[in-house]
Structures are given as C-alpha cells and as structure tokens.
C-alpha cells in the first residue's frame, strides 16, 4: 500500500464537498447507529488534560486553539449519511452490519468547513469542585453534523495555575493526534505571546486524502499479503480468545450488562522500573514487549489457556506522510502467543518480540477491512482483554526559563470512561517510574480481585527481570486466591 504507487490525485477538500471516510470511521459510526437504536451509549471521546503553570493569557490560548483547528481538516469535519442513498438503502446497510458485523463502506460521507469558531469556556473553581465539573464535560457527546470536533474548557485554580480540558471526538483523533495537539498548542501559544512567526512545519496531508487513499488501496499486493497474514492469525488464535468467563474470579453476568468502568493502579518503584528497562534493553525489546510477556504469563495462570491472542493498539504511522497527520488512524489487532511449552522467560521474550514485529509490519490494514476480506466478523459478546503502553506526564517542550507558562500533561485517574474491553492493562512510562493500571467493567469483576491481580503482575515482572532464564512455570508460580 505504498503512497508512491497510489493512482488517485489529492481530493478536493473545499467546504461543501462530500468526501470519503476511513474504514475505522465507518465502523464507529455504524456501531453507534446500530447500538443507539437499542440502548443509551456513552460518548466516543478522548479527554486531554493539560496543567498550566504561569501567567496565562486566555485570549491567546483561544487563538492558539483556533489556529490548531485551522491547521487540521479533521477538526473541521462533519459526518452525514451519503445523500445518494435512500432511507431504505441506509436502513438495509445498518441491518446488514447488525447481522454480520462486516463494514461496507459508503454509508457515510464527510464535509470539511472552511473555518469554525472556537469557544473556550472559562471557570474559576475550587479544587474540590473541579472533579465534578470535569465529569460533566465527559458525558457530553458531539453532534456529528456540526464542527468543530473538539471543545475546550479552562479551569482557573489560582492566578498562576490552570487546568485545560480539551475533549476530542474519537471519530477524528487517536493517541498520536493528542500528542500533535499538545505540541502544536504549546508552540502556537508561545509564538503568539512572543509575536514571532510559528516554527511549526506544515501539517500532514488532509485527513480525507488519507481516507481516499486507504479506500483505493485495498486491492494492492501489499494489501493482499496483509489479509493473508491476519487471516492466518485469526485461524490460529481466533477461537482461543479470552473472555470474562475464563477468569475464575469473574462475576456472574447480570441480565443488563453495564458499561460502568473502574480502575486500579500500582506504581512500580524506581528500582523495579530500572530493572525492567535494563532487561528490555539487554534483550533488544521494548517495554511494551516486556509487559506483554508478563501479561501473557498472568493470563495463562488465571485462565488455564496456553494459546491465546492479546489485543493491542498500533499507531499506524509507519509512513513519513502520516507523522503530522491529525486523524483516527490507529488500528487494533490481536497478537497471538503460544505458551504451550514450558520454555524459559528468554524464549518467551523472543517469541513476543517476533510476534509484535510481525504484527507491526502488517499494521496498516484496518481490522474491519480484514474481516470484510475474510467474509466473517467474529462476535465478541463479553469483549476482550488487551494491553497498551502510554507515555506519562511530562513537560510538552524542553524547559525554557523565558516561557511565560509551562504546560504539563495531566490526568484524572479517578475518572474512568467506558471502554470496549471488559479488561485492559495500561502501562504508563513516567521515565523514572512505571505505573500499571487495570481498567475493568464493574459488572464483570470485583475490585478486590483486580487489586490482587495487579499484585500478581508485579510478582511476575519482578521474577522475570530477576531471572529471565527461569522456566515460565516457575515465573508464574503464585497462588491465585
């Protein structure tokens, strides 16, 4: 799916034009329309928290937010049913998706506005009231027909201390886009404050251009190789997926499953975090690979399964043209692991390394497109388990004593948004220490079980980094109750 081989010319992104969507956007909209007809669904949003210290000019911050929105077409887009389709055709497509789970592109189109106004709601709040006000912002969804695809609130805690909450529509954003937003907002604010030209490079290609390229690249040799790879993974690991019922401490499924989620977190001390980094560097693996091996050992112990897939996110930014592209590019895929033999920790780490690299080499293929090519979309029922690695709180730019403000990535760990997965492990790298948190659905697991499971994660990690040559049966030898 090489960019240099694409036959299509850049599409016209003028205001009012009907433009195609990426396959993941189509799936998200189809899923929301189908589920929305049966139940109340939570908003699909990404909250971005920035703690700002220093004397802030709210007017300049609003100007910077507007400039970011003008830089990226995705933030000025709106979504509609394709006007060429009749109501019966739209309903038929929704019914087919509900029945098969296979995405047929073309139900929706998008438009890009030339410019959109940006509001910055400002509130003077106490720390005790902050959480409730933030929570209120996180239950509001976006109107798909009206841009922009972000909204911002500024909470003043003191004259020189603020919290900026930016809520992004997941239809046009992912974790990579969040980092773009953070860096560009900070850079633009400083350029406005200093009355200097912006140092930012031109943004990536317009997001609708990427959508058109993606839709026209599905019959290339590279695409066919990716389909064969993922089809093989699903044939080997699809029937061994881990569900809630595989955990001995899972709660009985209630008549009306809830989407309410909670989280529990532990922080690894600097010594343990340092050992994890040392072993990862020594074995030529990433921290993600190391923790994937740890998580696999824990899952093997709890579920009794030797062979299973673990879900993971791939940023899908393998090409230079996408590095400054704001949009929903992230792809989710399975990483299949086989722990049937009592190998050593070193052999497990090598298996994980190969599996992750192979999956990453085929990450550009969206999962919905894979299922369409296979002619089948697996049903998830109680969903899946997954692992994700994130970068923790850090200044958005190197220290600059002349800067009037400092923006730092923040968080609200006690506010947990509903998620697709019933159980997910999220590793956050803070450079000096590492946090490991579990996000879980409260209708499936009890908090005490999750807390104990995190202790087991710490136990397995410590055992693995202390003696990677040990057998995996020894590394996970702990009591599960």
VMD Tcl script that draws the C-alpha trace (Angstrom):
set ca {
  {0.00 0.00 0.00}
  {2.78 2.39 -0.89}
  {1.98 6.05 -1.10}
  {4.20 6.49 -4.12}
  {2.11 3.95 -6.07}
  {-1.28 5.49 -5.40}
  {-3.12 6.39 -8.59}
  {-5.56 8.89 -7.12}
  {-4.87 12.60 -7.08}
  {-5.40 14.59 -3.87}
  {-9.11 15.12 -3.42}
  {-10.82 18.47 -3.18}
  {-11.34 19.45 0.45}
  {-13.23 22.66 -0.24}
  {-16.11 23.47 2.06}
  {-19.30 21.73 0.99}
  {-17.66 18.83 -0.88}
  {-18.71 15.31 0.04}
  {-15.62 13.30 0.97}
  {-15.00 9.64 1.89}
  {-14.34 8.26 5.36}
  {-11.69 5.87 6.65}
  {-12.86 2.33 7.28}
  {-12.48 2.72 11.06}
  {-14.66 5.84 10.98}
  {-17.31 3.92 9.05}
  {-17.26 1.14 11.65}
  {-17.53 3.54 14.58}
  {-20.49 5.35 13.02}
  {-22.23 2.09 12.06}
  {-21.69 0.70 15.54}
  {-23.08 3.81 17.20}
  {-26.13 3.92 14.92}
  {-26.91 0.24 15.46}
  {-26.36 0.29 19.22}
  {-28.03 3.67 19.62}
  {-31.28 2.20 18.41}
  {-31.28 -0.30 21.29}
  {-29.62 1.40 24.24}
  {-28.07 4.55 25.57}
  {-24.46 4.57 24.52}
  {-21.62 6.53 26.08}
  {-19.87 9.25 24.07}
  {-16.85 8.27 22.00}
  {-14.43 10.95 23.14}
  {-10.80 11.41 24.09}
  {-10.15 13.78 27.02}
  {-6.89 15.73 27.05}
  {-5.74 17.28 30.31}
  {-3.06 19.97 30.46}
  {-1.91 21.60 33.66}
  {-0.69 25.13 33.02}
  {1.55 26.99 35.45}
  {2.41 30.65 35.00}
  {0.56 33.80 33.99}
  {-1.79 32.59 31.27}
  {-3.45 34.80 28.65}
  {-6.78 33.07 27.94}
  {-7.28 35.12 24.78}
  {-4.01 33.88 23.31}
  {-4.89 30.32 24.31}
  {-8.19 30.59 22.44}
  {-6.31 31.99 19.44}
  {-3.91 29.04 19.55}
  {-6.81 26.57 19.71}
  {-8.36 28.23 16.65}
  {-5.03 28.02 14.80}
  {-4.72 24.30 15.55}
  {-8.24 23.74 14.24}
  {-7.43 25.61 11.05}
  {-4.28 23.55 10.54}
  {-6.12 20.19 10.55}
  {-9.09 19.37 8.33}
  {-10.18 16.54 10.63}
  {-11.11 19.04 13.35}
  {-13.38 20.93 10.95}
  {-15.26 17.92 9.59}
  {-18.88 16.86 9.90}
  {-20.48 13.50 9.13}
  {-23.66 12.66 7.26}
  {-25.43 9.80 5.55}
  {-24.48 9.67 1.88}
  {-27.21 11.78 0.19}
  {-27.09 9.42 -2.79}
  {-28.56 6.65 -0.63}
  {-32.27 6.31 0.03}
  {-33.63 5.78 3.54}
  {-34.32 2.13 2.68}
  {-30.74 1.65 1.49}
  {-29.35 3.21 4.66}
  {-31.56 1.04 6.87}
  {-30.57 -2.04 4.87}
  {-26.87 -1.30 5.41}
  {-27.42 -0.79 9.13}
  {-29.33 -4.07 9.32}
  {-26.60 -5.92 7.44}
  {-23.93 -4.54 9.75}
  {-26.02 -5.53 12.78}
  {-26.41 -9.05 11.36}
  {-22.89 -9.70 10.07}
  {-20.57 -7.19 11.76}
  {-18.95 -6.54 8.36}
  {-18.42 -2.92 7.38}
  {-19.49 -1.95 3.88}
  {-18.01 1.49 3.15}
  {-20.07 4.24 1.61}
  {-22.92 4.68 4.08}
  {-21.45 7.96 5.32}
  {-19.66 10.95 3.86}
  {-17.91 13.89 5.48}
  {-17.64 17.58 4.77}
  {-14.90 19.99 5.80}
  {-15.79 23.53 6.84}
  {-13.54 26.38 5.74}
  {-13.31 27.69 9.29}
  {-15.17 27.19 12.54}
  {-15.40 29.34 15.66}
  {-13.71 28.05 18.82}
  {-15.11 28.70 22.26}
  {-13.03 28.48 25.41}
  {-15.32 28.20 28.40}
  {-13.52 29.62 31.45}
  {-14.41 28.75 35.04}
  {-12.92 29.86 38.35}
  {-13.22 26.74 40.52}
  {-12.04 25.26 43.76}
  {-10.11 22.02 43.74}
  {-12.99 20.23 45.42}
  {-15.41 21.27 42.66}
  {-13.02 20.56 39.79}
  {-13.69 16.86 39.50}
  {-17.46 17.26 39.21}
  {-17.14 19.95 36.55}
  {-14.72 17.82 34.54}
  {-17.05 14.82 34.84}
  {-19.92 16.86 33.43}
  {-17.88 17.62 30.31}
  {-17.11 13.96 29.75}
  {-20.72 12.80 29.42}
  {-21.46 15.14 26.51}
  {-21.12 13.70 23.03}
  {-20.52 15.62 19.81}
  {-23.12 16.47 17.20}
  {-21.76 14.61 14.19}
  {-23.32 17.13 11.83}
  {-21.67 20.22 13.32}
  {-17.94 21.02 13.62}
  {-15.60 21.57 15.33}
  {-14.63 18.13 16.59}
  {-13.18 19.48 19.80}
  {-14.32 21.61 22.70}
  {-12.24 23.22 25.41}
  {-12.75 24.32 29.00}
  {-10.30 26.29 31.12}
  {-10.48 25.87 34.90}
  {-8.74 28.56 36.95}
  {-7.44 27.17 40.25}
  {-5.23 30.19 41.05}
  {-3.89 33.24 39.23}
  {-0.93 31.20 38.04}
  {-2.45 27.70 37.91}
  {-4.99 26.38 35.42}
  {-6.28 23.10 34.10}
  {-7.13 22.99 30.40}
  {-9.55 20.24 29.39}
  {-9.82 19.54 25.67}
  {-12.39 16.96 24.62}
  {-11.74 15.40 21.21}
  {-14.16 13.43 19.08}
  {-12.70 9.94 18.67}
  {-14.05 9.89 15.11}
  {-11.16 12.14 14.08}
  {-8.46 11.56 16.67}
  {-6.27 9.00 18.38}
  {-3.36 8.97 20.83}
  {-0.89 10.21 18.21}
  {-3.24 13.08 17.36}
  {-3.38 14.02 21.03}
  {0.41 14.42 21.09}
  {0.24 16.54 17.94}
  {-2.39 18.75 19.54}
  {-0.39 19.20 22.73}
  {2.84 20.15 20.97}
  {1.21 22.46 18.44}
  {-0.96 24.23 21.00}
  {2.03 24.99 23.19}
  {4.17 26.11 20.26}
  {1.46 28.35 18.81}
  {0.69 29.92 22.19}
  {4.36 30.84 22.65}
  {4.65 32.27 19.15}
  {1.58 34.46 19.76}
  {2.84 35.52 23.20}
  {6.22 36.50 21.75}
  {4.83 37.94 18.49}
  {7.10 35.66 16.48}
  {6.31 33.51 13.44}
  {5.23 29.95 14.14}
  {8.04 27.40 13.95}
  {5.63 24.58 13.12}
  {6.02 22.69 9.87}
  {3.10 22.33 7.51}
  {0.63 19.69 8.73}
  {0.36 16.29 7.10}
  {-1.85 15.62 4.11}
  {-5.55 16.38 4.71}
  {-7.24 13.53 6.54}
  {-9.88 12.99 3.80}
  {-7.00 12.47 1.35}
  {-5.76 9.65 3.57}
  {-9.27 8.18 3.67}
  {-9.49 8.22 -0.12}
  {-6.04 6.65 -0.47}
  {-6.95 3.97 2.07}
  {-10.19 3.08 0.30}
  {-8.43 2.85 -3.09}
  {-5.52 0.75 -1.78}
  {-7.45 -2.34 -0.74}
  {-6.64 -4.42 -3.83}
  {-2.86 -4.00 -3.97}
  {-0.36 -6.84 -3.47}
  {0.65 -5.38 -0.11}
  {-2.99 -5.36 0.97}
  {-3.42 -8.99 -0.08}
  {-0.32 -10.03 1.88}
  {-1.66 -8.29 4.97}
  {-5.02 -10.02 4.60}
  {-3.31 -13.41 4.35}
  {-1.23 -12.65 7.46}
  {-4.18 -11.58 9.61}
  {-6.37 -14.35 8.27}
  {-3.72 -16.81 9.42}
  {-3.63 -15.19 12.85}
  {-7.40 -15.42 13.20}
  {-7.46 -19.03 12.03}
  {-4.83 -19.94 14.61}
  {-5.88 -17.82 17.58}
  {-9.44 -16.60 16.92}
  {-11.16 -19.46 18.73}
  {-8.87 -19.17 21.75}
  {-9.86 -15.61 22.66}
  {-10.08 -14.95 26.38}
  {-13.46 -13.85 27.67}
  {-14.74 -12.83 31.06}
  {-15.98 -16.35 31.75}
  {-12.38 -17.67 31.56}
  {-11.39 -15.87 34.77}
  {-12.09 -17.84 37.96}
  {-12.97 -14.66 39.85}
  {-15.35 -13.20 37.25}
  {-18.77 -12.12 38.45}
  {-21.92 -13.67 37.07}
  {-23.11 -11.69 34.06}
  {-26.12 -9.57 35.09}
  {-29.31 -9.52 32.99}
  {-28.48 -5.99 31.88}
  {-24.73 -5.59 31.49}
  {-23.43 -2.18 32.49}
  {-20.78 -0.09 30.77}
  {-19.63 1.40 34.08}
  {-15.87 1.03 34.39}
  {-13.39 1.45 37.20}
  {-9.64 1.24 37.50}
  {-6.95 0.21 39.94}
  {-3.34 1.29 39.70}
  {0.03 0.40 41.17}
  {3.29 2.29 40.80}
  {6.48 0.31 40.38}
  {9.28 1.70 42.48}
  {12.33 3.17 40.71}
  {14.41 0.05 41.36}
  {11.88 -2.28 39.75}
  {11.29 0.17 36.88}
  {15.04 0.40 36.33}
  {15.41 -3.38 36.24}
  {12.58 -3.60 33.70}
  {14.38 -1.11 31.45}
  {17.69 -2.92 31.87}
  {16.27 -6.29 30.85}
  {14.34 -4.77 27.96}
  {17.50 -3.12 26.61}
  {19.55 -6.27 27.18}
  {17.08 -8.43 25.25}
  {16.54 -5.83 22.48}
  {12.86 -5.46 23.21}
  {10.59 -2.55 24.09}
  {8.86 -2.03 27.41}
  {5.62 -2.90 25.62}
  {7.04 -6.29 24.64}
  {8.27 -6.93 28.17}
  {4.92 -6.17 29.75}
  {3.11 -8.14 27.05}
  {5.11 -11.20 28.12}
  {4.26 -10.51 31.77}
  {0.57 -10.09 30.98}
  {0.59 -13.31 28.95}
  {2.03 -15.23 31.92}
  {-0.65 -13.82 34.22}
  {-3.41 -14.71 31.74}
  {-2.03 -18.23 31.35}
  {-2.09 -18.71 35.11}
  {-5.63 -17.38 35.57}
  {-7.38 -18.86 32.56}
  {-5.53 -22.14 32.15}
  {-5.11 -21.41 28.44}
  {-1.75 -21.96 26.80}
  {-2.55 -20.36 23.45}
  {-4.47 -17.10 23.08}
  {-4.40 -13.65 21.48}
  {-3.98 -10.35 23.30}
  {-5.36 -7.19 21.75}
  {-3.09 -4.19 21.22}
  {-3.21 -0.79 19.53}
  {-0.92 0.07 16.62}
  {-0.47 3.75 15.81}
  {-0.43 3.13 12.01}
  {2.05 5.97 11.45}
  {4.69 3.98 9.63}
  {4.97 6.39 6.68}
  {6.50 9.88 6.89}
  {3.39 11.39 5.28}
  {1.35 10.40 8.36}
  {3.67 11.71 11.07}
  {1.95 15.12 11.18}
  {-1.47 13.84 10.14}
  {-4.23 14.54 12.63}
  {-6.89 11.85 12.46}
  {-8.22 8.48 13.54}
  {-5.53 6.21 12.09}
  {-4.97 3.82 14.97}
  {-5.61 0.15 14.21}
  {-6.40 -2.54 16.77}
  {-5.18 -6.09 16.17}
  {-4.51 -9.32 18.01}
  {-1.06 -10.59 18.93}
  {-1.19 -14.37 19.16}
  {1.06 -16.16 21.69}
  {1.65 -19.86 22.31}
  {2.80 -20.76 25.83}
  {2.08 -24.47 25.47}
  {5.67 -25.49 26.10}
  {7.40 -24.83 29.40}
  {10.02 -22.63 27.78}
  {12.23 -20.11 29.53}
  {11.48 -16.46 30.07}
  {14.13 -15.61 27.49}
  {12.41 -17.79 24.88}
  {9.07 -16.19 25.73}
  {10.52 -12.71 25.29}
  {11.90 -13.72 21.89}
  {8.51 -15.13 20.86}
  {6.82 -11.91 21.94}
  {9.39 -9.81 20.08}
  {8.81 -11.71 16.84}
  {5.03 -11.64 17.21}
  {4.92 -7.88 17.83}
  {7.30 -7.09 14.97}
  {5.30 -9.27 12.56}
  {2.04 -7.64 13.62}
  {3.55 -4.16 13.35}
  {4.73 -4.94 9.81}
  {1.09 -5.51 8.80}
  {-0.50 -2.83 10.97}
  {-1.75 -0.62 8.13}
  {-4.61 -3.00 7.35}
  {-7.71 -1.91 9.33}
  {-9.34 -4.78 11.20}
  {-12.81 -4.14 9.68}
  {-11.31 -4.44 6.22}
  {-9.63 -7.70 7.19}
  {-12.95 -9.14 8.29}
  {-14.64 -7.95 5.10}
  {-11.99 -9.72 3.03}
  {-12.40 -12.87 5.14}
  {-16.18 -12.66 4.85}
  {-16.68 -13.05 8.60}
  {-16.52 -10.81 11.64}
  {-16.10 -12.57 14.99}
  {-18.69 -11.89 17.66}
  {-17.23 -10.67 20.92}
  {-20.06 -10.87 23.43}
  {-18.10 -10.14 26.59}
  {-15.35 -8.40 24.60}
  {-11.63 -8.89 25.06}
  {-8.50 -8.35 27.11}
  {-5.80 -6.03 25.94}
  {-2.53 -4.29 26.78}
  {-1.47 -0.74 25.96}
  {1.62 1.36 26.68}
  {1.47 5.12 27.18}
  {3.86 7.97 27.84}
  {3.29 9.63 31.17}
  {3.16 13.17 32.47}
  {5.97 15.31 31.12}
  {6.51 18.90 30.01}
  {5.40 19.34 26.41}
  {8.63 21.11 25.48}
  {12.15 21.29 26.99}
  {12.49 23.67 29.91}
  {12.55 27.30 28.78}
  {13.01 29.88 31.51}
  {11.82 32.65 29.18}
  {8.48 30.93 28.59}
  {5.58 32.70 30.38}
  {3.85 29.37 31.03}
  {4.65 25.69 31.33}
  {2.19 23.10 30.03}
  {2.39 19.62 31.50}
  {0.39 16.58 30.51}
  {-2.07 15.82 33.29}
  {-4.64 13.18 34.16}
  {-7.70 12.41 36.23}
  {-7.05 8.80 37.27}
  {-10.28 8.54 39.25}
  {-12.43 9.42 36.20}
  {-12.77 6.32 34.03}
  {-14.56 6.45 30.71}
  {-16.46 3.41 29.42}
  {-14.33 1.21 27.19}
  {-14.86 -1.52 24.65}
  {-12.75 -4.01 26.57}
  {-14.02 -5.68 29.70}
  {-10.46 -5.84 30.97}
  {-7.45 -3.84 29.87}
  {-3.95 -3.33 31.25}
  {-2.40 0.08 30.67}
  {1.30 0.61 31.32}
  {2.35 4.25 31.68}
  {6.00 5.14 31.38}
  {6.91 8.16 33.51}
  {10.64 7.77 32.78}
  {11.66 7.36 36.44}
  {8.81 5.09 37.49}
  {6.22 3.00 35.70}
  {2.52 2.82 36.51}
  {0.45 -0.27 35.77}
  {-3.32 0.16 35.86}
  {-6.19 -2.16 35.12}
  {-9.41 -0.76 33.69}
  {-12.35 -3.14 34.10}
  {-16.11 -3.28 33.84}
  {-17.68 -3.35 37.28}
  {-20.36 -5.80 36.16}
  {-17.65 -8.37 35.37}
  {-15.04 -8.09 38.12}
  {-14.82 -7.16 41.78}
  {-12.32 -4.50 42.84}
  {-10.57 -6.86 45.29}
  {-9.90 -9.38 42.50}
  {-8.43 -6.69 40.29}
  {-6.23 -5.40 43.10}
  {-4.91 -8.92 43.72}
  {-4.30 -9.43 40.01}
  {-2.14 -6.31 39.87}
  {-0.06 -7.69 42.72}
  {0.43 -10.80 40.62}
  {1.51 -8.66 37.66}
  {4.17 -7.07 39.89}
  {5.22 -10.50 41.13}
  {5.67 -11.92 37.62}
  {7.53 -8.83 36.41}
  {9.94 -8.98 39.36}
  {10.54 -12.71 38.81}
  {11.10 -12.29 35.08}
  {13.59 -9.41 35.31}
  {15.42 -11.10 38.20}
  {15.88 -14.38 36.30}
  {14.85 -14.31 32.63}
  {16.37 -17.78 32.15}
  {13.85 -19.39 34.53}
  {11.09 -21.65 33.19}
  {7.78 -19.88 32.64}
  {6.05 -22.28 35.04}
  {8.40 -21.02 37.77}
  {7.96 -17.36 36.82}
  {4.18 -17.52 37.27}
  {4.15 -19.86 40.27}
  {2.00 -17.96 42.71}
  {-1.34 -18.51 44.37}
  {-4.31 -17.02 42.52}
  {-6.62 -16.85 45.53}
}
mol new
graphics top color blue
foreach p $ca { graphics top sphere $p radius 0.5 }
foreach p [lrange $ca 0 end-1] q [lrange $ca 1 end] { graphics top cylinder $p $q radius 0.2 }
display resetview
